Amino acid sequence: MSSVSTTIDPPVQRDASVIAVIGLAHGTSHFFHLLFPPLFPWLMPAFGLDFSGIGLTVTVFFVVSGIGQALAGFAVDRFGPLRVLLFGMSCFLIAGLWLGLLAHTLGDLLAVAALAGLGNSVLHPADFTVLNHKVAEAHLGHAFSVHGISGNLGWALAPVFLTGIATLAGWQMAAVAAGLMALPALAALWLFRHQLEITPTAATAGAPVHGTFSFLGVGAVWLCFGFFLMTSAAFGTLQNFGTPILQQLYGLSLGTAASAISVFLLAAAFGILVGGFVATRHQQDRIGKLCWQRPGQAGHCKTAQIVGDRWPGYLSAHGDLPYRQIKFKLQT
């Protein structure tokens, strides 16, 4: 009599390990996107800053992150993604400890923001390199789903984590605790280093030789760049300023407006999770069209329907994230 095997297929187990570790690193990077904003109510009086002054920290973070991300791809090609990811997580660790233990001036805050932005800049070039090289094509949709939802979970965790600790123990302890949040990702990257390592030679073996900037001649690169630029601008606006916008446009209370944004983030995370499974069915073009038709229809809801009817649009607008990433891989 034959017995039914309950063991997990080794390739599947390997892919799951890679996806989980990269998801943890990505969630950590998104957590540090919000290192400063939840602490504004404590940092502003402590450093004598107004909103313009404290807002410089966020500006510095994303300027450094944006410029660094354009350069990080070359570092990944030169040193491999594992080393670059370890560097990024180390930047987060040092940034949190610096903020909590050594920051005394606005200059210190800006230096911390720059260091955290530098750590954040390496994530997407490094983690997408790992996923594309180490995860089987049949599992890429699932990989991109976990990658996307882990980022949303990092965003969701940061405000509760930081404000909770700051309320109980002060903003310095909150910053130190935030820095320590990088340790699990550092440990996971090191423990699974043999499954994540990609040497520059292995990454390019058998591939045609191209110039350093040959990718700039690929039309799909520019189309994806423009698409991500516009969607990121729209998403960032709603995420950061959605509450006051909904209050002004629809006359909502602070609680109701904030609840709408919470629904948006939760639906986006769920949409990304579902989108990864749908994107593996080889109907990516239909997925993209459907996901971007529904938000336009949902955008016509009335004030009384702001939370109840608009959430399908929020979900579908982000459910195509795995589709977009697979499409970009196929086109390039």
RONU-421966 format. One record per residue (C-alpha): z, y, x; residue in three letters. Coordinates in pm, 1 decimal. Layout:
<sites>
{Z: Z, Y: Y, X: X, r: ALA}
...
</sites>
This chain:
<sites>
{Z: 0.0, Y: 0.0, X: 0.0, r: MET}
{Z: -94.4, Y: 338.1, X: 139.9, r: SER}
{Z: 162.3, Y: 612.8, X: 147.3, r: SER}
{Z: 100.3, Y: 974.5, X: 59.7, r: VAL}
{Z: 142.0, Y: 1202.9, X: 359.1, r: SER}
{Z: 362.4, Y: 1506.7, X: 307.6, r: THR}
{Z: 300.0, Y: 1659.7, X: 648.7, r: THR}
{Z: 134.3, Y: 1996.8, X: 680.3, r: ILE}
{Z: -207.5, Y: 2004.3, X: 841.0, r: ASP}
{Z: -153.0, Y: 2140.4, X: 1196.4, r: PRO}
{Z: -437.2, Y: 2398.6, X: 1174.9, r: PRO}
{Z: -293.6, Y: 2525.1, X: 845.0, r: VAL}
{Z: 54.9, Y: 2541.1, X: 995.8, r: GLN}
{Z: -79.6, Y: 2729.3, X: 1295.9, r: ARG}
{Z: -263.5, Y: 2978.0, X: 1076.1, r: ASP}
{Z: 48.5, Y: 3026.5, X: 863.0, r: ALA}
{Z: 258.7, Y: 3097.7, X: 1172.4, r: SER}
{Z: 10.7, Y: 3353.7, X: 1303.5, r: VAL}
{Z: -18.5, Y: 3522.1, X: 963.1, r: ILE}
{Z: 359.1, Y: 3539.2, X: 922.1, r: ALA}
{Z: 425.0, Y: 3687.9, X: 1266.2, r: VAL}
{Z: 148.6, Y: 3946.0, X: 1233.3, r: ILE}
{Z: 270.9, Y: 4029.9, X: 883.9, r: GLY}
{Z: 621.4, Y: 4089.7, X: 1020.5, r: LEU}
{Z: 487.3, Y: 4320.4, X: 1291.6, r: ALA}
{Z: 274.7, Y: 4509.6, X: 1039.3, r: HIS}
{Z: 564.7, Y: 4550.4, X: 798.2, r: GLY}
{Z: 775.7, Y: 4683.5, X: 1084.7, r: THR}
{Z: 513.9, Y: 4944.6, X: 1169.2, r: SER}
{Z: 501.7, Y: 5064.3, X: 807.8, r: HIS}
{Z: 880.1, Y: 5078.5, X: 802.1, r: PHE}
{Z: 863.8, Y: 5326.8, X: 1089.7, r: PHE}
{Z: 609.5, Y: 5539.5, X: 903.1, r: HIS}
{Z: 914.2, Y: 5652.5, X: 706.1, r: LEU}
{Z: 1161.7, Y: 5682.3, X: 991.1, r: LEU}
{Z: 1205.5, Y: 6056.8, X: 930.4, r: PHE}
{Z: 1138.0, Y: 6144.9, X: 561.1, r: PRO}
{Z: 1434.1, Y: 5955.1, X: 408.6, r: PRO}
{Z: 1664.1, Y: 6126.8, X: 661.5, r: LEU}
{Z: 1539.0, Y: 6480.0, X: 589.5, r: PHE}
{Z: 1846.5, Y: 6569.9, X: 377.9, r: PRO}
{Z: 2067.4, Y: 6492.1, X: 679.7, r: TRP}
{Z: 1840.9, Y: 6607.4, X: 963.6, r: LEU}
{Z: 1761.1, Y: 6950.1, X: 817.4, r: MET}
{Z: 2120.9, Y: 7082.8, X: 814.6, r: PRO}
{Z: 2210.3, Y: 6898.1, X: 1135.6, r: ALA}
{Z: 1927.5, Y: 7066.8, X: 1328.9, r: PHE}
{Z: 1906.1, Y: 7389.3, X: 1127.5, r: GLY}
{Z: 1549.9, Y: 7323.8, X: 1011.0, r: LEU}
{Z: 1355.4, Y: 7413.1, X: 698.5, r: ASP}
{Z: 1083.2, Y: 7198.3, X: 544.9, r: PHE}
{Z: 818.0, Y: 7342.4, X: 775.3, r: SER}
{Z: 1019.6, Y: 7260.8, X: 1084.0, r: GLY}
{Z: 1119.2, Y: 6909.1, X: 983.6, r: ILE}
{Z: 766.6, Y: 6846.2, X: 857.2, r: GLY}
{Z: 642.0, Y: 6878.5, X: 1214.1, r: LEU}
{Z: 794.8, Y: 6539.7, X: 1288.8, r: THR}
{Z: 564.0, Y: 6370.0, X: 1038.1, r: VAL}
{Z: 266.4, Y: 6569.9, X: 1166.4, r: THR}
{Z: 334.7, Y: 6467.8, X: 1526.0, r: VAL}
{Z: 383.1, Y: 6104.8, X: 1425.4, r: PHE}
{Z: 46.5, Y: 6076.2, X: 1251.8, r: PHE}
{Z: -148.5, Y: 6290.9, X: 1498.4, r: VAL}
{Z: -31.9, Y: 6074.6, X: 1789.0, r: VAL}
{Z: -86.7, Y: 5762.9, X: 1580.3, r: SER}
{Z: -438.6, Y: 5864.8, X: 1484.1, r: GLY}
{Z: -549.7, Y: 5959.8, X: 1834.7, r: ILE}
{Z: -373.9, Y: 5658.9, X: 1983.1, r: GLY}
{Z: -536.4, Y: 5421.0, X: 1737.6, r: GLN}
{Z: -880.0, Y: 5533.6, X: 1849.9, r: ALA}
{Z: -783.1, Y: 5445.9, X: 2208.1, r: LEU}
{Z: -571.7, Y: 5137.4, X: 2135.9, r: ALA}
{Z: -877.0, Y: 4920.0, X: 2074.9, r: GLY}
{Z: -976.0, Y: 4964.4, X: 2437.8, r: PHE}
{Z: -624.3, Y: 4869.0, X: 2547.4, r: ALA}
{Z: -646.1, Y: 4553.6, X: 2333.1, r: VAL}
{Z: -976.1, Y: 4461.3, X: 2499.1, r: ASP}
{Z: -829.9, Y: 4526.8, X: 2842.4, r: ARG}
{Z: -481.4, Y: 4373.9, X: 2815.6, r: PHE}
{Z: -500.8, Y: 4148.3, X: 2509.3, r: GLY}
{Z: -339.8, Y: 4206.9, X: 2169.4, r: PRO}
{Z: -7.1, Y: 4034.5, X: 2241.9, r: LEU}
{Z: 91.7, Y: 4270.9, X: 2522.0, r: ARG}
{Z: -16.3, Y: 4568.7, X: 2315.2, r: VAL}
{Z: 187.5, Y: 4451.6, X: 2013.9, r: LEU}
{Z: 495.5, Y: 4400.3, X: 2231.5, r: LEU}
{Z: 449.4, Y: 4752.0, X: 2365.5, r: PHE}
{Z: 426.9, Y: 4892.9, X: 2012.8, r: GLY}
{Z: 741.6, Y: 4718.7, X: 1891.7, r: MET}
{Z: 925.2, Y: 4835.6, X: 2204.4, r: SER}
{Z: 825.7, Y: 5194.2, X: 2123.0, r: CYS}
{Z: 980.4, Y: 5156.6, X: 1777.6, r: PHE}
{Z: 1302.8, Y: 5017.0, X: 1922.2, r: LEU}
{Z: 1337.4, Y: 5300.2, X: 2174.0, r: ILE}
{Z: 1243.7, Y: 5564.4, X: 1914.5, r: ALA}
{Z: 1518.2, Y: 5456.5, X: 1675.6, r: GLY}
{Z: 1783.1, Y: 5440.6, X: 1946.6, r: LEU}
{Z: 1674.5, Y: 5777.1, X: 2088.7, r: TRP}
{Z: 1693.5, Y: 5940.8, X: 1746.5, r: LEU}
{Z: 2037.0, Y: 5800.4, X: 1672.0, r: GLY}
{Z: 2201.4, Y: 5836.6, X: 2013.3, r: LEU}
{Z: 2028.5, Y: 6110.9, X: 2212.4, r: LEU}
{Z: 1852.0, Y: 6354.3, X: 1976.1, r: ALA}
{Z: 2009.8, Y: 6702.6, X: 1978.1, r: HIS}
{Z: 1716.6, Y: 6945.8, X: 1944.4, r: THR}
{Z: 1388.6, Y: 6981.4, X: 1758.3, r: LEU}
{Z: 1215.7, Y: 6888.0, X: 2082.5, r: GLY}
{Z: 1400.6, Y: 6556.7, X: 2079.2, r: ASP}
{Z: 1290.0, Y: 6492.5, X: 1721.5, r: LEU}
{Z: 926.9, Y: 6563.1, X: 1809.6, r: LEU}
{Z: 949.2, Y: 6336.2, X: 2114.7, r: ALA}
{Z: 1089.4, Y: 6056.5, X: 1898.9, r: VAL}
{Z: 811.0, Y: 6112.4, X: 1644.4, r: ALA}
{Z: 549.7, Y: 6097.9, X: 1921.4, r: ALA}
{Z: 694.9, Y: 5775.4, X: 2060.3, r: LEU}
{Z: 706.6, Y: 5612.8, X: 1716.8, r: ALA}
{Z: 350.5, Y: 5730.4, X: 1649.5, r: GLY}
{Z: 241.0, Y: 5576.4, X: 1978.6, r: LEU}
{Z: 398.3, Y: 5246.5, X: 1875.1, r: GLY}
{Z: 228.3, Y: 5261.6, X: 1536.5, r: ASN}
{Z: -111.8, Y: 5337.3, X: 1687.3, r: SER}
{Z: -155.4, Y: 4993.4, X: 1841.7, r: VAL}
{Z: -92.9, Y: 4784.5, X: 1530.9, r: LEU}
{Z: -424.7, Y: 4768.7, X: 1350.2, r: HIS}
{Z: -648.2, Y: 4717.4, X: 1655.7, r: PRO}
{Z: -412.3, Y: 4447.6, X: 1784.0, r: ALA}
{Z: -320.7, Y: 4262.5, X: 1467.3, r: ASP}
{Z: -673.8, Y: 4248.1, X: 1328.3, r: PHE}
{Z: -791.3, Y: 4112.4, X: 1662.7, r: THR}
{Z: -534.1, Y: 3834.2, X: 1640.0, r: VAL}
{Z: -615.6, Y: 3750.5, X: 1278.4, r: LEU}
{Z: -991.1, Y: 3745.3, X: 1335.2, r: ASN}
{Z: -964.2, Y: 3523.2, X: 1643.3, r: HIS}
{Z: -675.4, Y: 3295.3, X: 1553.0, r: LYS}
{Z: -704.0, Y: 3238.9, X: 1176.4, r: VAL}
{Z: -969.0, Y: 3010.2, X: 1028.2, r: ALA}
{Z: -1232.3, Y: 3193.5, X: 825.4, r: GLU}
{Z: -1129.0, Y: 3001.0, X: 513.1, r: ALA}
{Z: -782.2, Y: 3156.6, X: 539.0, r: HIS}
{Z: -881.6, Y: 3513.2, X: 627.2, r: LEU}
{Z: -848.5, Y: 3636.9, X: 270.5, r: GLY}
{Z: -492.9, Y: 3506.5, X: 258.1, r: HIS}
{Z: -423.5, Y: 3654.4, X: 600.6, r: ALA}
{Z: -539.7, Y: 3999.9, X: 495.7, r: PHE}
{Z: -335.6, Y: 3973.1, X: 175.1, r: SER}
{Z: -15.5, Y: 3902.0, X: 366.3, r: VAL}
{Z: -106.6, Y: 4174.1, X: 614.8, r: HIS}
{Z: -148.9, Y: 4430.1, X: 338.1, r: GLY}
{Z: 152.6, Y: 4337.1, X: 130.3, r: ILE}
{Z: 379.4, Y: 4330.2, X: 435.6, r: SER}
{Z: 292.0, Y: 4692.9, X: 498.8, r: GLY}
{Z: 383.3, Y: 4787.1, X: 142.2, r: ASN}
{Z: 712.3, Y: 4601.1, X: 174.0, r: LEU}
{Z: 788.1, Y: 4795.2, X: 492.1, r: GLY}
{Z: 730.3, Y: 5119.6, X: 304.5, r: TRP}
{Z: 949.4, Y: 5002.4, X: 18.3, r: ALA}
{Z: 1234.9, Y: 4894.2, X: 245.9, r: LEU}
{Z: 1260.9, Y: 5206.2, X: 463.2, r: ALA}
{Z: 1390.9, Y: 5461.8, X: 207.6, r: PRO}
{Z: 1655.3, Y: 5228.7, X: 66.0, r: VAL}
{Z: 1762.8, Y: 5107.7, X: 409.4, r: PHE}
{Z: 1784.7, Y: 5448.4, X: 575.7, r: LEU}
{Z: 1938.9, Y: 5646.7, X: 290.8, r: THR}
{Z: 2186.8, Y: 5369.7, X: 218.2, r: GLY}
{Z: 2316.2, Y: 5351.7, X: 575.5, r: ILE}
{Z: 2306.6, Y: 5731.1, X: 618.4, r: ALA}
{Z: 2516.6, Y: 5774.0, X: 305.4, r: THR}
{Z: 2774.2, Y: 5521.4, X: 421.3, r: LEU}
{Z: 2782.7, Y: 5577.8, X: 798.7, r: ALA}
{Z: 2580.5, Y: 5890.4, X: 882.6, r: GLY}
{Z: 2223.0, Y: 5952.8, X: 985.9, r: TRP}
{Z: 2283.6, Y: 5857.0, X: 1349.7, r: GLN}
{Z: 2386.7, Y: 5504.8, X: 1253.8, r: MET}
{Z: 2091.6, Y: 5483.5, X: 1016.9, r: ALA}
{Z: 1852.5, Y: 5574.4, X: 1298.9, r: ALA}
{Z: 2008.4, Y: 5319.9, X: 1535.2, r: VAL}
{Z: 1989.5, Y: 5052.2, X: 1266.0, r: ALA}
{Z: 1623.9, Y: 5143.3, X: 1209.3, r: ALA}
{Z: 1552.6, Y: 5097.8, X: 1578.6, r: GLY}
{Z: 1714.0, Y: 4754.9, X: 1571.9, r: LEU}
{Z: 1475.2, Y: 4659.0, X: 1290.2, r: MET}
{Z: 1207.6, Y: 4621.0, X: 1560.4, r: ALA}
{Z: 1399.0, Y: 4334.8, X: 1724.9, r: LEU}
{Z: 1295.2, Y: 4059.0, X: 1477.7, r: PRO}
{Z: 928.7, Y: 4143.0, X: 1531.1, r: ALA}
{Z: 974.4, Y: 4153.3, X: 1908.2, r: LEU}
{Z: 1147.9, Y: 3815.9, X: 1900.5, r: ALA}
{Z: 882.6, Y: 3659.7, X: 1676.1, r: ALA}
{Z: 597.9, Y: 3788.0, X: 1891.8, r: LEU}
{Z: 761.5, Y: 3643.3, X: 2202.0, r: TRP}
{Z: 851.9, Y: 3307.7, X: 2045.2, r: LEU}
{Z: 497.8, Y: 3257.3, X: 1913.1, r: PHE}
{Z: 325.9, Y: 3415.8, X: 2213.0, r: ARG}
{Z: 126.8, Y: 3101.4, X: 2296.0, r: HIS}
{Z: -29.9, Y: 3101.6, X: 1949.8, r: GLN}
{Z: -105.4, Y: 3474.5, X: 1960.8, r: LEU}
{Z: -231.2, Y: 3516.2, X: 2315.9, r: GLU}
{Z: -596.2, Y: 3612.2, X: 2351.0, r: ILE}
{Z: -717.0, Y: 3682.0, X: 2701.0, r: THR}
{Z: -997.6, Y: 3935.4, X: 2739.0, r: PRO}
{Z: -1224.8, Y: 3658.4, X: 2870.0, r: THR}
{Z: -1152.6, Y: 3425.8, X: 2578.9, r: ALA}
{Z: -1201.8, Y: 3702.9, X: 2326.8, r: ALA}
{Z: -1554.9, Y: 3775.9, X: 2449.9, r: THR}
{Z: -1667.0, Y: 3433.1, X: 2568.7, r: ALA}
{Z: -2021.7, Y: 3350.7, X: 2462.3, r: GLY}
{Z: -2074.6, Y: 3691.7, X: 2304.2, r: ALA}
{Z: -2365.1, Y: 3915.3, X: 2401.9, r: PRO}
{Z: -2278.4, Y: 4190.7, X: 2645.6, r: VAL}
{Z: -2262.4, Y: 4537.3, X: 2488.9, r: HIS}
{Z: -2168.3, Y: 4878.7, X: 2615.9, r: GLY}
{Z: -1820.8, Y: 5016.4, X: 2553.8, r: THR}
{Z: -1936.8, Y: 5243.4, X: 2274.0, r: PHE}
{Z: -2211.8, Y: 5022.4, X: 2130.8, r: SER}
{Z: -2014.5, Y: 4984.5, X: 1808.5, r: PHE}
{Z: -2084.2, Y: 5351.3, X: 1731.5, r: LEU}
{Z: -2442.8, Y: 5254.4, X: 1663.9, r: GLY}
{Z: -2348.1, Y: 5009.9, X: 1387.6, r: VAL}
{Z: -2401.4, Y: 5169.4, X: 1048.3, r: GLY}
{Z: -2135.7, Y: 4956.2, X: 880.8, r: ALA}
{Z: -1874.6, Y: 5102.7, X: 1113.8, r: VAL}
{Z: -1943.6, Y: 5455.3, X: 992.6, r: TRP}
{Z: -1962.7, Y: 5351.0, X: 628.7, r: LEU}
{Z: -1625.8, Y: 5177.4, X: 655.2, r: CYS}
{Z: -1482.5, Y: 5472.3, X: 847.2, r: PHE}
{Z: -1580.1, Y: 5715.4, X: 572.3, r: GLY}
{Z: -1457.8, Y: 5482.4, X: 300.6, r: PHE}
{Z: -1118.9, Y: 5426.5, X: 462.7, r: PHE}
{Z: -1086.1, Y: 5799.3, X: 536.9, r: LEU}
{Z: -1131.7, Y: 5895.8, X: 172.9, r: MET}
{Z: -918.3, Y: 5617.7, X: 26.1, r: THR}
{Z: -640.8, Y: 5679.9, X: 278.9, r: SER}
{Z: -640.0, Y: 6051.3, X: 196.7, r: ALA}
{Z: -614.7, Y: 5976.2, X: -174.9, r: ALA}
{Z: -347.7, Y: 5710.0, X: -126.6, r: PHE}
{Z: -143.5, Y: 5926.5, X: 110.6, r: GLY}
{Z: -153.8, Y: 6220.3, X: -128.6, r: THR}
{Z: -29.5, Y: 6011.8, X: -419.6, r: LEU}
{Z: 232.6, Y: 5832.4, X: -213.2, r: GLN}
{Z: 384.0, Y: 6145.1, X: -58.2, r: ASN}
{Z: 327.4, Y: 6407.5, X: -327.2, r: PHE}
{Z: 275.6, Y: 6198.1, X: -640.2, r: GLY}
{Z: 616.3, Y: 6273.1, X: -790.7, r: THR}
{Z: 584.2, Y: 6655.9, X: -798.2, r: PRO}
{Z: 216.8, Y: 6627.5, X: -897.4, r: ILE}
{Z: 301.3, Y: 6413.8, X: -1201.6, r: LEU}
{Z: 586.9, Y: 6648.8, X: -1290.2, r: GLN}
{Z: 358.6, Y: 6950.5, X: -1284.9, r: GLN}
{Z: 54.4, Y: 6793.4, X: -1453.3, r: LEU}
{Z: 229.9, Y: 6591.5, X: -1722.5, r: TYR}
{Z: 568.6, Y: 6758.4, X: -1756.6, r: GLY}
{Z: 751.1, Y: 6439.7, X: -1663.3, r: LEU}
{Z: 1112.6, Y: 6423.5, X: -1557.3, r: SER}
{Z: 1191.3, Y: 6347.7, X: -1194.3, r: LEU}
{Z: 1302.7, Y: 5994.7, X: -1281.6, r: GLY}
{Z: 991.4, Y: 5913.1, X: -1484.6, r: THR}
{Z: 755.7, Y: 6055.0, X: -1222.0, r: ALA}
{Z: 931.0, Y: 5862.2, X: -945.5, r: ALA}
{Z: 912.6, Y: 5546.8, X: -1158.4, r: SER}
{Z: 536.9, Y: 5590.5, X: -1189.8, r: ALA}
{Z: 503.9, Y: 5602.8, X: -811.9, r: ILE}
{Z: 723.2, Y: 5293.3, X: -782.2, r: SER}
{Z: 495.9, Y: 5112.3, X: -1028.5, r: VAL}
{Z: 199.6, Y: 5224.5, X: -820.2, r: PHE}
{Z: 342.2, Y: 5079.6, X: -498.1, r: LEU}
{Z: 452.9, Y: 4753.5, X: -659.4, r: LEU}
{Z: 120.5, Y: 4706.3, X: -838.9, r: ALA}
{Z: -66.6, Y: 4785.9, X: -517.0, r: ALA}
{Z: 130.9, Y: 4519.8, X: -331.8, r: ALA}
{Z: 66.5, Y: 4263.0, X: -604.8, r: PHE}
{Z: -301.1, Y: 4356.3, X: -617.5, r: GLY}
{Z: -336.2, Y: 4304.5, X: -243.2, r: ILE}
{Z: -168.4, Y: 3964.5, X: -270.7, r: LEU}
{Z: -399.1, Y: 3850.5, X: -550.2, r: VAL}
{Z: -704.0, Y: 4008.9, X: -388.8, r: GLY}
{Z: -678.0, Y: 3786.5, X: -84.7, r: GLY}
{Z: -714.2, Y: 3472.2, X: -290.6, r: PHE}
{Z: -997.9, Y: 3615.9, X: -498.3, r: VAL}
{Z: -1185.2, Y: 3739.8, X: -189.9, r: ALA}
{Z: -1219.8, Y: 3385.0, X: -58.3, r: THR}
{Z: -1450.4, Y: 3292.2, X: -348.9, r: ARG}
{Z: -1756.6, Y: 3461.0, X: -190.6, r: HIS}
{Z: -1803.8, Y: 3724.0, X: -462.7, r: GLN}
{Z: -1694.2, Y: 4018.6, X: -253.8, r: GLN}
{Z: -1952.8, Y: 4265.1, X: -388.2, r: ASP}
{Z: -1844.2, Y: 4203.7, X: -748.4, r: ARG}
{Z: -1480.0, Y: 4237.6, X: -645.0, r: ILE}
{Z: -1538.5, Y: 4576.3, X: -486.5, r: GLY}
{Z: -1728.7, Y: 4714.4, X: -785.5, r: LYS}
{Z: -1472.0, Y: 4587.0, X: -1034.3, r: LEU}
{Z: -1177.3, Y: 4722.1, X: -837.5, r: CYS}
{Z: -1321.5, Y: 5070.9, X: -820.8, r: TRP}
{Z: -1445.7, Y: 5089.7, X: -1179.4, r: GLN}
{Z: -1105.8, Y: 5009.4, X: -1330.1, r: ARG}
{Z: -906.3, Y: 5293.9, X: -1167.7, r: PRO}
{Z: -1156.4, Y: 5547.1, X: -1299.8, r: GLY}
{Z: -1110.0, Y: 5415.4, X: -1650.9, r: GLN}
{Z: -732.6, Y: 5399.8, X: -1614.9, r: ALA}
{Z: -718.6, Y: 5756.5, X: -1492.4, r: GLY}
{Z: -773.4, Y: 5892.5, X: -1843.6, r: HIS}
{Z: -434.2, Y: 5785.1, X: -1976.3, r: CYS}
{Z: -204.9, Y: 6024.1, X: -2158.4, r: LYS}
{Z: 140.0, Y: 6133.9, X: -2049.8, r: THR}
{Z: 315.4, Y: 5883.1, X: -2274.9, r: ALA}
{Z: 109.9, Y: 5605.3, X: -2116.3, r: GLN}
{Z: 160.0, Y: 5712.8, X: -1754.8, r: ILE}
{Z: 356.7, Y: 5405.1, X: -1652.4, r: VAL}
{Z: 237.4, Y: 5153.2, X: -1908.3, r: GLY}
{Z: -141.9, Y: 5189.0, X: -1899.5, r: ASP}
{Z: -221.2, Y: 5320.1, X: -1555.8, r: ARG}
{Z: -74.8, Y: 5034.0, X: -1356.8, r: TRP}
{Z: -384.0, Y: 4806.3, X: -1392.0, r: PRO}
{Z: -584.3, Y: 5074.0, X: -1215.3, r: GLY}
{Z: -326.9, Y: 5100.4, X: -941.1, r: TYR}
{Z: -334.1, Y: 4724.6, X: -898.0, r: LEU}
{Z: -711.6, Y: 4693.4, X: -888.7, r: SER}
{Z: -762.7, Y: 4988.8, X: -656.1, r: ALA}
{Z: -570.2, Y: 4807.6, X: -385.2, r: HIS}
{Z: -662.5, Y: 4453.2, X: -481.4, r: GLY}
{Z: -989.5, Y: 4497.5, X: -294.7, r: ASP}
{Z: -815.8, Y: 4559.6, X: 40.3, r: LEU}
{Z: -869.9, Y: 4200.3, X: 162.3, r: PRO}
{Z: -1229.2, Y: 4223.5, X: 36.6, r: TYR}
{Z: -1290.3, Y: 4539.9, X: 237.7, r: ARG}
{Z: -1150.0, Y: 4385.2, X: 554.4, r: GLN}
{Z: -1355.0, Y: 4066.1, X: 519.0, r: ILE}
{Z: -1666.0, Y: 4271.5, X: 439.2, r: LYS}
{Z: -1614.2, Y: 4481.9, X: 751.2, r: PHE}
{Z: -1577.1, Y: 4167.4, X: 965.0, r: LYS}
{Z: -1897.8, Y: 4017.9, X: 822.7, r: LEU}
{Z: -2099.6, Y: 4337.8, X: 867.3, r: GLN}
{Z: -1990.6, Y: 4393.4, X: 1227.8, r: THR}
</sites>
